[in-house]
Amino acid sequence: MPDDKFYFFVMDVIIYSVLIVTVLGSGSLIFLFKPDDHRVMKFLLAFSGAFLIGITFLKLVPEVFSEPAMFTGLFVLLGFLLQLLLELITEGAEHGHRHEHSDNEKSSPLLLLLGLCIHAFLEGMPIVQGFDLKLQHTLVIAIVIHNVPISLMLMSLYLHYGCSKFKAFIYLLIFALMTPLGSVFSNLLGVSLTSSVNDYMNYILAVVIGIFLHVSTTILFETEENHRYNLQKFITVIIGLGVAFGISLI
């Protein structure tokens, strides 16, 4: 038993470190691109959206519906609607939208951070000890890939709002901590649960699936203006789906 606790502790530290470092590293990449060059962002969004919807249908959906459970579909819809509600705060930053309203620039940074923190916290909740380990790793990979364009967009917006680089990194660090905190919360909650953690986490995963479906479909339909995809975008989407398929087989 002590060995099991140590193993889970080490795994949690590795997973949390990867999640945090990925966000901070991705956000730092904003300084390598020209402010007006959105080409890289569009390709990252196309890839992440394709990967996210691929891993959702190939891995997460079969898992969450593998055992009969009441209201699982309802929780998927709840996650979808919850993400729609969060976008009233974030204005679409999760899928690469930039809304730069001069009248709201003083309040937008904190509202944006709040919405993205709730989004990231929920995504971290299914990463819990006692839940399927392979599924956890798949979910972590999906979150990491999803967070790359979000982190870039977040840093870009904060710099646009006039935040200093230091303040922008502080905001980015807060966002980076939210997914691990969601996992820590679930682990603490799992200890106090009298029923199986799998029953509870299945519903949480269903909510996350709803969030992923909303974000990924929005990315795929709105990455290019007028809902058009050129050949490069199409190839990027195919690559994203192919990577998702490969990971689902591992």
Secondary structure per residue as TSV (DSSP state, phi and psi in degrees):
chain	resnum	aa	ss	phi	psi
A	1	M	-	360.0	-47.5
A	2	P	H	-58.1	-37.5
A	3	D	H	-63.1	-39.7
A	4	D	H	-63.4	-42.9
A	5	K	H	-63.2	-40.7
A	6	F	H	-65.7	-40.5
A	7	Y	H	-61.7	-48.3
A	8	F	H	-63.7	-36.2
A	9	F	H	-63.6	-46.7
A	10	V	H	-62.9	-43.5
A	11	M	H	-62.1	-41.7
A	12	D	H	-62.7	-43.3
A	13	V	H	-61.4	-43.1
A	14	I	H	-63.9	-47.9
A	15	I	H	-62.3	-46.0
A	16	Y	H	-64.9	-38.9
A	17	S	H	-63.7	-43.8
A	18	V	H	-61.4	-44.4
A	19	L	H	-62.8	-43.1
A	20	I	H	-71.1	-47.8
A	21	V	H	-64.1	-37.1
A	22	T	H	-61.8	-44.8
A	23	V	H	-63.4	-48.6
A	24	L	H	-64.9	-41.3
A	25	G	H	-66.7	-41.1
A	26	S	H	-66.5	-42.1
A	27	G	H	-61.9	-33.4
A	28	S	H	-68.6	-22.4
A	29	L	G	-66.2	-14.8
A	30	I	G	-60.3	-26.0
A	31	F	G	-79.1	-6.3
A	32	L	G	-93.3	-11.2
A	33	F	S	-114.0	154.4
A	34	K	-	-71.0	142.7
A	35	P	T	-55.6	-33.1
A	36	D	T	-96.8	4.3
A	37	D	-	-93.4	100.4
A	38	H	-	-98.5	4.5
A	39	R	H	-63.4	-47.4
A	40	V	H	-61.8	-43.3
A	41	M	H	-60.5	-40.0
A	42	K	H	-64.8	-39.3
A	43	F	H	-69.3	-40.5
A	44	L	H	-62.0	-41.1
A	45	L	H	-66.3	-43.7
A	46	A	H	-61.0	-44.1
A	47	F	H	-65.7	-47.4
A	48	S	H	-65.9	-38.6
A	49	G	H	-64.4	-43.5
A	50	A	H	-65.5	-43.3
A	51	F	H	-63.1	-42.7
A	52	L	H	-63.9	-46.0
A	53	I	H	-71.7	-31.5
A	54	G	H	-65.7	-48.8
A	55	I	H	-69.3	-27.9
A	56	T	I	-66.5	-47.8
A	57	F	I	-79.3	-32.3
A	58	L	I	-82.6	-28.3
A	59	K	I	-124.8	-51.9
A	60	L	I	-74.2	-46.3
A	61	V	H	-61.9	-48.9
A	62	P	H	-57.5	-35.7
A	63	E	H	-68.6	-46.2
A	64	V	H	-71.4	-24.6
A	65	F	T	-104.3	12.4
A	66	S	S	-68.4	-29.1
A	67	E	S	-121.9	137.2
A	68	P	-	-60.1	128.7
A	69	A	-	-149.8	136.3
A	70	M	T	-68.1	141.7
A	71	F	T	69.8	11.4
A	72	T	H	-60.4	-46.8
A	73	G	H	-61.4	-35.8
A	74	L	H	-63.6	-37.3
A	75	F	H	-71.0	-31.4
A	76	V	H	-62.9	-45.9
A	77	L	H	-63.8	-36.3
A	78	L	H	-61.7	-43.2
A	79	G	H	-63.2	-39.8
A	80	F	H	-61.9	-46.5
A	81	L	H	-70.1	-34.6
A	82	L	H	-63.5	-41.7
A	83	Q	H	-65.1	-37.2
A	84	L	H	-62.3	-38.7
A	85	L	H	-68.5	-40.9
A	86	L	H	-63.0	-29.7
A	87	E	H	-70.6	-13.1
A	88	L	H	-67.6	-23.8
A	89	I	H	-95.2	-47.1
A	90	T	H	-83.7	-17.6
A	91	E	T	56.4	35.8
A	92	G	T	86.5	16.7
A	93	A	G	-64.2	-25.1
A	94	E	G	-65.2	-24.7
A	95	H	G	-121.9	28.7
A	96	G	T	89.2	10.4
A	97	H	-	-82.2	141.9
A	98	R	-	-118.2	119.0
A	99	H	-	-118.9	108.2
A	100	E	-	-111.1	86.9
A	101	H	-	-96.6	117.5
A	102	S	G	-62.8	-30.5
A	103	D	G	-71.2	-21.8
A	104	N	G	-111.6	10.2
A	105	E	T	-63.6	-28.2
A	106	K	T	-73.0	-31.2
A	107	S	T	-100.1	-21.9
A	108	S	H	-58.7	-41.3
A	109	P	H	-56.8	-45.1
A	110	L	H	-71.9	-37.6
A	111	L	H	-65.7	-41.5
A	112	L	H	-60.6	-45.6
A	113	L	H	-62.5	-42.4
A	114	L	H	-60.1	-49.2
A	115	G	H	-62.7	-43.7
A	116	L	H	-69.1	-32.3
A	117	C	H	-66.9	-41.5
A	118	I	H	-62.6	-44.3
A	119	H	H	-57.0	-49.4
A	120	A	H	-69.8	-37.1
A	121	F	H	-61.0	-45.9
A	122	L	H	-63.3	-39.8
A	123	E	H	-63.1	-29.3
A	124	G	H	-82.1	-15.3
A	125	M	T	-64.1	-34.9
A	126	P	T	-73.5	-8.2
A	127	I	-	-84.8	86.5
A	128	V	-	-137.5	145.4
A	129	Q	T	-62.7	139.2
A	130	G	T	93.6	-16.6
A	131	F	S	-86.9	164.1
A	132	D	-	-52.0	120.2
A	133	L	H	-67.9	-43.2
A	134	K	H	-63.4	-38.0
A	135	L	H	-65.4	-38.4
A	136	Q	H	-58.4	-47.6
A	137	H	H	-63.2	-39.9
A	138	T	H	-62.4	-43.3
A	139	L	H	-65.0	-39.5
A	140	V	H	-62.7	-44.0
A	141	I	H	-61.1	-42.8
A	142	A	H	-62.4	-43.1
A	143	I	H	-66.3	-41.3
A	144	V	H	-60.1	-49.2
A	145	I	H	-65.0	-38.4
A	146	H	H	-64.9	-35.5
A	147	N	H	-77.1	-18.0
A	148	V	H	-60.2	-57.2
A	149	P	H	-67.3	-32.1
A	150	I	H	-62.4	-43.5
A	151	S	H	-64.6	-41.9
A	152	L	H	-60.2	-46.7
A	153	M	H	-64.8	-39.8
A	154	L	H	-62.1	-47.2
A	155	M	H	-64.3	-40.1
A	156	S	H	-60.8	-44.3
A	157	L	H	-67.7	-42.8
A	158	Y	H	-64.7	-38.6
A	159	L	H	-67.4	-35.6
A	160	H	H	-65.1	-37.5
A	161	Y	T	-71.1	-4.8
A	162	G	T	93.7	9.6
A	163	C	-	-69.1	145.6
A	164	S	-	-69.5	162.2
A	165	K	H	-59.7	-39.5
A	166	F	H	-63.3	-46.7
A	167	K	H	-65.5	-39.2
A	168	A	H	-62.2	-39.3
A	169	F	H	-68.9	-34.0
A	170	I	H	-62.8	-45.9
A	171	Y	H	-60.8	-41.6
A	172	L	H	-64.7	-39.1
A	173	L	H	-64.0	-40.9
A	174	I	H	-60.1	-44.8
A	175	F	H	-61.8	-41.5
A	176	A	H	-62.8	-30.2
A	177	L	H	-80.0	-16.7
A	178	M	H	-67.2	-41.9
A	179	T	H	-64.8	-46.5
A	180	P	H	-59.1	-38.1
A	181	L	H	-65.4	-35.9
A	182	G	H	-62.4	-39.6
A	183	S	H	-66.7	-44.1
A	184	V	H	-60.4	-42.6
A	185	F	H	-59.2	-44.8
A	186	S	H	-65.6	-39.0
A	187	N	H	-63.0	-41.4
A	188	L	H	-67.3	-40.1
A	189	L	H	-67.2	-37.6
A	190	G	H	-62.2	-32.0
A	191	V	H	-65.5	-34.6
A	192	S	H	-89.0	-9.4
A	193	L	-	-72.3	134.5
A	194	T	S	-84.6	-27.0
A	195	S	S	-92.5	178.5
A	196	S	-	-65.1	138.2
A	197	V	H	-65.8	-26.9
A	198	N	H	-63.5	-38.4
A	199	D	H	-63.5	-44.6
A	200	Y	H	-69.6	-47.0
A	201	M	H	-68.9	-23.2
A	202	N	H	-62.5	-39.8
A	203	Y	H	-71.1	-38.3
A	204	I	H	-63.0	-42.5
A	205	L	H	-63.0	-36.2
A	206	A	H	-61.9	-39.8
A	207	V	H	-62.9	-43.7
A	208	V	H	-64.1	-38.3
A	209	I	H	-59.7	-43.2
A	210	G	H	-60.4	-40.5
A	211	I	H	-63.7	-47.1
A	212	F	H	-60.3	-40.9
A	213	L	H	-63.8	-42.3
A	214	H	H	-64.8	-48.9
A	215	V	H	-64.1	-46.9
A	216	S	H	-67.5	-42.9
A	217	T	H	-67.1	-36.3
A	218	T	H	-64.7	-42.2
A	219	I	H	-60.2	-47.9
A	220	L	H	-67.4	-31.5
A	221	F	H	-90.4	-19.3
A	222	E	H	-121.7	11.2
A	223	T	S	-63.3	-38.0
A	224	E	S	-115.8	144.2
A	225	E	G	-62.6	149.9
A	226	N	G	61.4	20.6
A	227	H	G	58.3	33.7
A	228	R	-	-103.6	149.3
A	229	Y	-	-128.3	125.6
A	230	N	-	-84.2	-179.7
A	231	L	H	-62.7	-39.6
A	232	Q	H	-63.3	-41.8
A	233	K	H	-64.6	-42.1
A	234	F	H	-61.5	-43.9
A	235	I	H	-63.2	-39.9
A	236	T	H	-61.2	-42.9
A	237	V	H	-63.0	-43.3
A	238	I	H	-61.7	-41.3
A	239	I	H	-63.0	-43.6
A	240	G	H	-60.2	-43.6
A	241	L	H	-66.2	-38.3
A	242	G	H	-64.8	-41.6
A	243	V	H	-63.8	-41.5
A	244	A	H	-61.5	-42.0
A	245	F	H	-64.0	-43.1
A	246	G	H	-62.1	-42.8
A	247	I	H	-66.6	-36.2
A	248	S	H	-66.0	-22.6
A	249	L	H	-86.0	-21.2
A	250	I	-	-73.2	360.0
